[in-house]
């Protein structure tokens, strides 16, 4: 028995070492790498608003209240910053910490599903092979934290099936997940419970389930109620109707749009994802055992498989704007399911298959480049933004041209944070709109603007603008 325990300890230690090596080797880049994703600059902007306004209950974008996202990650970054953590590191640290949590949960779920300790390093290696995991782990985005709370809530539901006290953990995690991003676990946990029940596994009874349900509802309602009281019911409509419900609401435009997830999977690794999804779907049929424990294992594996299927159905049906980072909501489940299946097969099949997947995906240790930590982001535009900010007077209205998609080059959060950090920018959508706004008095001079070179050429032909500087394809101008 002692030798078995030693072996299990060595496997666990190897898993921890693999994750620490893989994640730790990029830690030194977190305080210095440029923010390079569109929404990362929104994170920087909102955290800056908390720190400068000392307002923890209203988030700000372009100097005005914004209700698109809940606050948990912004709160954490603000706390880190107040405690002296360097700016870029403070922005990325919540995601980086959550990545370790996801690794631990994936290892635990793989062992739970298979009953084999060896499933932990296999599942973790598969998880770390995904470039999307690395991008989410080292970014200032909300997705890794959301993946952690989702996976933790599902695993707490599994535990609650045997030990009812875990329903309190489910309730807490549902509330925290809703404060992190969209409350995906609100859908996942009932799905898991239904699959478990339909699988013939009955939950242990306890008399206080309704109290845990009440705690969950309170956690889910907290932020909407606060925003509704402080900013009116329109704030709740933006957060939960436009940003969440409308994104995943079914509809039909064209198949290229609805099958975007195939491009995401291809970019992340076709062979890897084929193995992950196939393994997760096979889990209910491969993972077996005797008695109640075996029935629970099959039911839990079935719940994982159903979640994987429902995710891709939802991505296909959704008519809203979706992004590749949403793969983090299914990647940990697929990695755990596939890892559990591979170690349950004969070694010549399972471990060789795992090795093939890992090698085909480029291995679990990724360079900084694959995590986006060598991306230049908006670095080329820092000089002209600094010049703009130094020139902007309190009586001037800052304007940015937008009809040639300048926001895809200088991200809106960076524009405000580096170019103003005080007065809201006004984005204009055509040169004629600027002329009409000036003539109607809706845009009162003096105005200071930033346009792409071609946008400036069009606008300067209609108004006597004064060029103040040019750099990186943009012109900084003033009027009159």
C-alpha positions in Angstrom: 0.0 0.0 0.0 2.8 2.4 0.8 4.4 1.9 -2.6 1.1 2.7 -4.2 0.8 5.9 -2.2 4.4 6.9 -3.1 3.7 6.3 -6.8 0.5 8.4 -6.6 2.5 11.1 -4.8 5.1 11.1 -7.6 2.4 11.3 -10.3 0.8 14.3 -8.5 4.2 15.9 -8.0 5.0 15.5 -11.6 1.7 17.1 -12.6 2.3 20.1 -10.4 5.9 20.4 -11.7 4.7 20.2 -15.3 2.1 23.0 -14.7 4.6 25.1 -12.7 7.3 24.8 -15.4 4.9 25.5 -18.2 3.2 28.5 -16.6 6.1 29.8 -14.5 8.5 30.2 -17.5 6.2 32.9 -18.9 5.6 34.8 -15.6 8.5 37.2 -16.2 6.8 38.5 -19.4 3.6 39.4 -17.6 4.8 42.8 -16.2 6.4 44.0 -19.5 4.5 42.5 -22.5 2.2 45.0 -24.3 -1.5 44.6 -24.0 -2.5 43.4 -27.5 -6.2 42.3 -27.4 -9.1 44.7 -28.0 -10.8 44.0 -24.6 -7.6 44.0 -22.6 -7.6 47.7 -22.9 -11.1 47.9 -21.6 -9.9 46.0 -18.6 -7.1 48.5 -18.1 -9.5 51.4 -18.5 -12.0 50.0 -16.0 -9.4 49.2 -13.4 -7.9 52.7 -13.9 -11.4 54.1 -13.2 -11.7 52.2 -9.9 -8.3 53.4 -8.7 -8.7 57.1 -9.7 -12.4 57.6 -8.9 -12.4 55.3 -5.8 -15.8 54.0 -7.0 -16.0 50.3 -6.7 -19.7 50.0 -7.7 -19.7 51.7 -11.1 -17.3 50.9 -13.9 -16.3 53.5 -16.5 -15.5 53.4 -20.2 -14.4 56.5 -22.2 -14.9 58.4 -19.0 -18.6 57.4 -18.7 -20.4 54.6 -16.7 -20.5 51.3 -18.6 -22.6 48.2 -17.8 -21.2 45.6 -20.2 -19.4 43.4 -17.7 -19.5 42.5 -14.0 -16.7 43.7 -11.8 -14.9 40.8 -10.0 -11.8 40.7 -12.2 -11.5 44.5 -12.2 -11.8 44.5 -8.4 -9.1 41.9 -8.1 -6.7 43.8 -10.4 -7.4 47.1 -8.5 -6.7 45.4 -5.2 -3.4 44.0 -6.5 -2.5 47.5 -7.9 -3.3 49.1 -4.5 -1.1 46.6 -2.8 1.8 47.6 -5.0 1.7 45.1 -7.8 3.1 46.7 -11.0 0.4 47.9 -13.5 0.5 45.3 -16.3 1.1 42.4 -13.9 -1.8 43.6 -11.7 -4.0 43.4 -14.8 -2.9 39.9 -15.8 -2.5 38.4 -12.4 -6.2 37.3 -11.9 -6.1 35.3 -15.1 -2.7 33.8 -14.3 -3.9 32.7 -10.9 -7.1 31.3 -12.3 -5.0 29.3 -14.8 -3.4 27.4 -12.0 -6.9 26.8 -10.6 -8.1 25.4 -13.9 -5.1 23.1 -14.1 -5.8 21.8 -10.7 -9.5 21.2 -11.4 -8.8 19.5 -14.7 -6.4 17.1 -13.0 -9.0 16.5 -10.3 -11.8 15.9 -12.7 -9.8 13.5 -14.8 -8.9 11.4 -11.8 -12.5 11.5 -10.6 -13.8 10.3 -13.9 -11.2 7.6 -14.4 -10.3 6.5 -10.9 -6.7 6.6 -12.0 -4.1 9.0 -10.7 -2.2 8.9 -14.0 -5.1 10.7 -15.7 -4.0 13.9 -14.0 -0.8 14.5 -15.9 -2.3 13.3 -19.2 -5.3 15.6 -18.9 -3.1 18.6 -17.8 -0.6 18.0 -20.7 -3.5 18.0 -23.2 -4.9 21.2 -21.6 -1.5 22.9 -21.8 -1.2 22.0 -25.5 -3.9 24.5 -26.4 -2.5 27.9 -27.4 -5.9 29.4 -26.4 -5.3 28.3 -22.9 -2.0 30.2 -22.9 -3.5 33.3 -24.4 -6.3 33.3 -21.8 -3.9 32.5 -18.9 -1.6 35.5 -19.6 -4.1 38.1 -20.7 -6.1 40.8 -18.9 -9.3 39.2 -20.1 -12.1 37.6 -18.1 -12.3 34.2 -19.8 -9.8 32.2 -17.6 -11.6 33.3 -14.5 -14.9 32.4 -16.0 -13.6 29.0 -17.0 -12.4 28.4 -13.4 -15.7 29.3 -11.8 -17.7 27.2 -14.3 -15.6 24.1 -13.9 -15.5 24.5 -10.1 -19.3 24.9 -10.0 -19.8 21.7 -12.0 -17.3 19.7 -9.9 -19.0 21.0 -6.7 -22.3 19.7 -8.1 -20.7 16.3 -8.6 -19.5 16.4 -5.0 -22.9 17.6 -3.7 -24.5 14.5 -5.2 -22.7 12.5 -2.5 -22.3 15.1 0.2 -25.1 17.7 0.3 -23.0 20.3 2.1 -21.4 20.9 -1.2 -24.5 22.6 -2.4 -23.3 25.6 -0.5 -20.2 25.6 -2.6 -22.3 25.4 -5.8 -24.3 28.4 -4.6 -21.2 30.4 -3.8 -19.5 29.5 -7.1 -22.6 30.5 -9.1 -22.6 33.9 -7.5 -18.8 34.4 -8.1 -19.1 33.2 -11.7 -21.9 35.8 -12.3 -19.6 38.5 -10.9 -16.7 37.3 -13.2 -18.5 37.2 -16.5 -21.6 35.7 -18.0 -23.2 33.2 -15.5 -22.6 30.2 -17.7 -22.7 27.9 -14.7 -26.4 28.8 -14.3 -27.0 26.7 -17.4 -24.3 24.1 -16.8 -25.2 23.1 -13.3 -28.9 22.2 -14.1 -27.7 20.3 -17.2 -25.3 18.3 -15.1 -27.9 17.7 -12.4 -30.4 16.5 -15.0 -28.0 14.2 -16.7 -27.0 12.7 -13.4 -30.6 12.2 -12.4 -31.5 10.7 -15.8 -28.5 8.4 -15.5 -30.2 6.8 -12.5 -28.0 8.3 -9.8 -30.0 9.9 -7.1 -28.6 12.7 -5.0 -28.1 12.4 -1.2 -30.9 14.1 0.6 -30.6 17.1 2.8 -33.3 19.4 4.2 -31.6 22.7 3.4 -31.2 22.6 -0.4 -33.6 25.6 -0.7 -31.4 27.7 1.6 -28.4 27.0 -0.8 -30.7 27.9 -3.7 -31.5 31.1 -2.0 -27.8 31.9 -1.5 -27.3 31.2 -5.2 -30.1 33.5 -6.3 -28.8 36.3 -4.0 -25.3 36.0 -5.5 -26.8 36.1 -9.0 -28.9 39.1 -8.2 -26.3 41.1 -6.4 -24.7 43.0 -9.2 -27.9 43.6 -11.3 -29.6 45.0 -8.2 -26.7 47.3 -7.3 -26.6 48.6 -10.9 -30.3 49.0 -11.1 -30.4 51.0 -7.9 -27.4 53.2 -8.8 -27.9 53.6 -12.6 -31.5 52.6 -13.4 -33.0 49.6 -15.1 -31.3 50.4 -18.4 -28.0 49.2 -16.9 -29.4 45.8 -16.3 -30.8 45.6 -19.8 -27.3 46.3 -21.3 -25.5 43.8 -19.1 -27.9 40.8 -19.3 -30.0 41.4 -22.5 -27.6 42.9 -25.0 -24.3 41.5 -23.7 -25.4 38.0 -22.7 -28.8 36.9 -23.9 -28.6 38.5 -27.4 -25.1 37.0 -28.0 -26.2 33.4 -27.7 -29.8 33.9 -28.9 -30.4 31.5 -31.9 -30.8 33.0 -35.3 -29.5 32.6 -38.9 -27.4 34.8 -41.1 -25.0 32.6 -43.0 -23.2 29.3 -42.3 -19.8 30.9 -42.4 -20.7 33.0 -39.4 -22.4 30.2 -37.5 -19.5 27.8 -38.0 -16.8 30.2 -36.9 -15.9 27.9 -34.2 -14.4 25.5 -36.8 -11.9 28.2 -37.6 -11.1 28.7 -33.9 -10.6 25.0 -33.4 -8.4 24.8 -36.5 -6.2 27.7 -35.3 -5.9 26.1 -31.9 -5.0 22.6 -33.3 -7.3 20.4 -35.4 -5.6 17.1 -34.2 -5.7 18.2 -30.6 -9.3 19.2 -30.6 -10.4 16.1 -32.6 -8.8 14.0 -29.8 -10.2 16.1 -27.0 -13.8 16.0 -28.3 -13.7 12.4 -29.3 -12.3 11.4 -25.9 -14.9 13.5 -24.0 -17.8 12.0 -26.1 -16.4 8.5 -25.6 -16.1 8.9 -21.8 -19.6 7.6 -20.9 -19.0 4.4 -22.8 -15.3 3.8 -21.8 -15.3 4.8 -18.1 -16.9 2.0 -16.1 -17.0 0.6 -12.6 -19.0 -1.5 -10.3 -21.8 -0.4 -7.9 -22.9 3.1 -7.1 -19.4 4.5 -7.7 -19.4 3.1 -11.2 -22.8 4.5 -11.9 -21.8 7.9 -10.7 -18.7 7.8 -12.8 -20.6 7.1 -15.9 -23.2 9.7 -15.1 -20.5 12.3 -14.5 -18.8 11.4 -17.7 -22.1 11.7 -19.5 -22.6 15.1 -18.0 -19.2 16.2 -19.4 -20.0 14.8 -22.8 -23.4 16.5 -22.9 -21.8 19.9 -21.9 -19.3 19.6 -24.8 -22.1 18.8 -27.3 -24.3 21.6 -26.0 -21.4 24.1 -26.2 -20.8 23.5 -29.9 -24.6 23.5 -30.6 -24.9 26.9 -28.8 -21.9 28.3 -30.8 -23.4 27.1 -34.0 -26.9 28.4 -33.3 -25.9 31.8 -31.8 -26.6 34.8 -33.9 -24.5 37.3 -31.8 -20.9 38.3 -31.8 -18.7 35.4 -30.5 -15.0 35.0 -30.1 -12.4 32.3 -30.1 -11.7 32.8 -26.4 -15.1 31.3 -25.6 -13.4 27.9 -26.2 -12.1 28.2 -22.6 -15.7 27.3 -21.5 -15.4 23.8 -22.9 -11.6 23.1 -23.2 -11.1 22.1 -19.6 -14.0 19.6 -19.7 -12.8 18.1 -23.0 -9.2 17.8 -21.7 -10.4 16.1 -18.5 -12.7 13.7 -20.3 -10.1 12.8 -22.9 -7.4 12.3 -20.3 -9.6 10.0 -18.3 -10.5 8.0 -21.4 -6.9 7.7 -22.6 -5.5 6.2 -19.3 -8.5 3.8 -19.1 -7.5 2.2 -22.5 -4.8 -0.4 -22.8 -1.4 1.4 -22.5 -0.5 0.6 -26.1 -3.5 2.5 -27.3 -4.2 5.1 -24.6 -0.7 6.4 -23.7 0.5 6.2 -27.3 -2.6 8.2 -28.4 -1.9 10.8 -25.7 1.7 11.1 -26.9 0.5 11.5 -30.5 -1.9 14.3 -29.5 0.7 16.1 -27.4 3.4 15.9 -30.0 1.0 17.0 -32.8 -0.1 20.0 -30.7 3.5 21.1 -30.2 3.8 20.0 -26.6 2.5 21.5 -23.3 5.4 24.1 -22.9 4.7 27.1 -25.1 6.9 30.0 -26.0 5.9 33.6 -25.2 5.0 34.2 -28.8 2.1 31.6 -28.8 0.7 33.3 -25.7 0.7 36.7 -27.5 3.4 38.1 -25.1 5.6 39.2 -27.9 2.8 41.0 -29.8 3.5 44.7 -30.2 -0.2 45.7 -29.6 -0.7 49.4 -29.8 3.0 50.2 -29.1 3.4 51.9 -32.5 0.8 54.4 -31.5 2.0 55.3 -28.1 4.0 58.3 -29.3 1.2 60.0 -31.1 -1.2 59.3 -28.3 1.2 60.9 -25.8 1.5 63.9 -28.1 -2.3 64.2 -28.3 -2.7 63.9 -24.6 -0.1 66.5 -23.9 -1.7 68.9 -26.3 -5.3 68.4 -25.3 -6.7 71.5 -23.5 -9.6 71.4 -21.0 -11.8 73.5 -23.4 -11.2 71.2 -26.4 -13.5 68.3 -27.4 -11.4 65.2 -28.4 -12.7 63.5 -31.6 -11.6 60.3 -33.3 -12.4 59.3 -36.9 -14.0 55.9 -37.2 -15.2 55.4 -40.7 -12.1 53.4 -41.7 -12.1 51.2 -38.6 -9.4 53.1 -36.8 -10.6 51.4 -33.6 -9.1 48.1 -34.8 -5.7 49.8 -34.8 -5.9 52.1 -31.7 -8.3 50.2 -29.4 -10.9 52.4 -27.8 -9.7 51.6 -24.2 -6.1 52.6 -25.2 -7.3 55.7 -27.0 -9.0 57.1 -23.9 -6.4 55.8 -21.4 -3.4 57.1 -23.3 -4.9 59.9 -25.3 -7.2 61.5 -22.8 -7.9 59.7 -19.4 -10.3 62.5 -18.6 -12.5 63.9 -21.4 -14.6 61.4 -23.3 -13.7 60.9 -27.0 -16.4 61.5 -29.6 -16.2 59.0 -32.5 -17.4 60.2 -35.8 -18.5 58.0 -38.7 -18.0 60.2 -41.8 -16.4 63.5 -42.7 -19.8 64.9 -43.6 -21.1 64.1 -40.1 -18.3 66.2 -38.6 -19.2 69.2 -40.9 -23.0 68.8 -40.1 -22.2 68.6 -36.3 -20.1 71.7 -36.4 -22.7 73.6 -38.4 -25.5 72.5 -36.1 -23.6 73.4 -33.0 -23.5 69.7 -31.8 -19.7 69.8 -32.0 -18.6 73.1 -30.8 -15.0 74.2 -31.5 -12.3 74.1 -30.3 -11.9 70.5 -31.4 -8.8 68.3 -31.3 -8.9 65.1 -33.4 -7.1 62.0 -34.4 -7.7 60.3 -37.8 -6.0 57.9 -40.1 -4.1 59.6 -42.9 -6.7 58.9 -45.5 -9.5 60.0 -43.1 -7.7 63.2 -42.4 -7.3 63.9 -46.2 -11.1 63.6 -46.6 -12.0 65.7 -43.6 -9.4 68.4 -44.3 -10.9 68.9 -47.7 -14.2 70.0 -46.0 -12.9 71.9 -42.9 -9.7 74.0 -42.4 -8.0 71.7 -40.0 -4.5 72.3 -38.6 -2.2 69.3 -38.6 -0.3 69.1 -35.2 1.6 65.9 -35.9 1.6 62.6 -37.8 2.9 59.2 -36.9 2.2 55.5 -37.5 -0.4 56.2 -40.2 -2.4 58.7 -38.0 -2.7 62.5 -38.0 -3.2 64.6 -34.9 -5.1 67.8 -35.8 -6.9 70.8 -34.3 -9.9 72.9 -35.4 -9.9 75.8 -35.8 
